[in-house]
Amino acid sequence: MACALTKGRIEPCKDSVGGLKEIYFGDFGDLNATGANLTADDSVDNFDTSAETVFKYELKGNSSFEQAITSSRENGTTYFEQTLNLTLKKLSAADNKEVKLLAYGRPQIIVRDYNDNYFLVGREHGSEVTGGTIVTGAAMADLSGYTLTFSGQETLPANFINVDSNDGSSMVVGTTTLTITSGSDF
């Protein structure tokens, strides 16, 4: 049977935390992620490109990444709904333009959490902006910024990425060096 289990799992230590540290957007196809080399545990250890540029967004609070498993015994199908919810503080004309481009496109997204795990969202099909707001808030303490929801449907859960190094200006994954373009401070 091809879907036979391969291992058990012990109760892990309580040494992990929730939350997202940063994300990196790449235009669909630029990473050639569908040709990425996957290890035996479905982790990405090399992209099928020599070098590409990704765009870094720093995050602090109120952003999350989750994956819902949808499986149908009747249809014999299983897929993973990847959902990334972002809260980006402060409005600007430049950010409005980028939000528009994100909504028009279907980027592949690298998510980095506070445990320094990296995940690849939308490896085969990209991700879509499926909702969000551009909000000024009503009270002084309200959010003035953007909320965006990205969704992707994939045949595998978001792949872990084996990042060899990330110095803030480049990320090395196997023989692939991704150039990181950070935003400017408004």
Backbone hydrogen bonds, N-H to C=O, Kabsch-Sander energy under -0.5 kcal/mol:
donor,donor_aa,acceptor,acceptor_aa,energy
4,A,1,M,-1.1
15,D,13,C,-1.3
21,K,112,R,-2.4
22,E,112,R,-1.6
23,I,57,Y,-2.2
24,Y,110,I,-2.5
25,F,55,F,-2.5
26,G,108,Q,-2.5
30,D,27,D,-2.0
31,L,27,D,-0.6
32,N,29,G,-0.5
35,G,32,N,-1.5
36,A,33,A,-1.5
37,N,46,N,-2.5
38,L,36,A,-0.6
39,T,43,S,-2.7
42,D,39,T,-1.9
44,V,160,F,-3.2
45,D,37,N,-2.2
45,D,43,S,-0.6
46,N,37,N,-0.7
47,F,173,V,-0.6
48,D,31,L,-0.6
48,D,32,N,-0.7
49,T,47,F,-1.2
52,E,177,T,-1.0
54,V,179,T,-2.9
55,F,25,F,-2.5
56,K,54,V,-0.6
56,K,181,T,-2.2
57,Y,23,I,-2.8
59,L,21,K,-2.2
60,K,61,G,-0.5
64,S,85,N,-2.3
66,E,83,T,-2.5
68,A,81,E,-2.5
70,T,68,A,-0.6
70,T,79,Y,-2.7
71,S,69,I,-0.5
72,S,77,T,-3.1
73,R,71,S,-0.5
76,G,72,S,-1.7
77,T,72,S,-1.3
79,Y,70,T,-2.5
80,F,154,E,-2.9
81,E,68,A,-2.9
81,E,79,Y,-0.5
82,Q,80,F,-0.8
82,Q,152,G,-3.4
83,T,66,E,-3.0
83,T,81,E,-0.5
84,L,150,F,-2.5
85,N,64,S,-2.8
85,N,83,T,-0.5
86,L,84,L,-0.6
86,L,148,L,-3.1
88,L,146,Y,-3.0
89,K,87,T,-0.6
90,K,144,S,-3.1
96,N,92,S,-2.2
97,K,93,A,-1.8
98,E,94,A,-1.8
99,V,95,D,-2.9
100,K,96,N,-2.1
101,L,97,K,-2.1
102,L,98,E,-2.7
103,A,99,V,-2.3
104,Y,100,K,-2.0
105,G,101,L,-1.9
108,Q,26,G,-2.6
109,I,121,V,-2.1
110,I,24,Y,-2.8
111,V,109,I,-0.6
111,V,119,F,-2.5
112,R,22,E,-2.7
113,D,117,N,-2.2
114,Y,19,G,-1.9
116,D,113,D,-1.7
119,F,111,V,-2.4
120,L,159,N,-2.3
121,V,109,I,-3.5
121,V,119,F,-0.6
126,G,122,G,-1.6
127,S,107,P,-1.6
128,E,151,S,-3.0
130,T,128,E,-0.7
130,T,149,T,-2.9
131,G,149,T,-0.9
133,T,147,T,-2.3
135,V,133,T,-0.5
135,V,145,G,-2.7
142,D,139,A,-1.8
145,G,135,V,-2.0
145,G,143,L,-0.5
146,Y,88,L,-3.0
147,T,133,T,-2.3
148,L,86,L,-2.1
149,T,131,G,-2.6
150,F,84,L,-2.9
151,S,128,E,-2.7
152,G,82,Q,-2.0
154,E,80,F,-2.2
154,E,152,G,-0.5
159,N,120,L,-0.8
161,I,118,Y,-2.3
162,N,44,V,-3.3
163,V,161,I,-1.4
164,D,162,N,-0.5
164,D,172,V,-2.7
165,S,172,V,-1.2
167,D,170,S,-1.8
171,M,178,L,-2.5
172,V,165,S,-2.9
173,V,171,M,-0.5
173,V,176,T,-2.8
176,T,173,V,-2.2
177,T,50,S,-1.6
178,L,171,M,-3.4
178,L,176,T,-0.6
179,T,52,E,-3.4
179,T,177,T,-0.6
180,I,169,S,-2.4
181,T,54,V,-2.8
181,T,179,T,-0.6
182,S,180,I,-0.6
183,G,56,K,-0.6
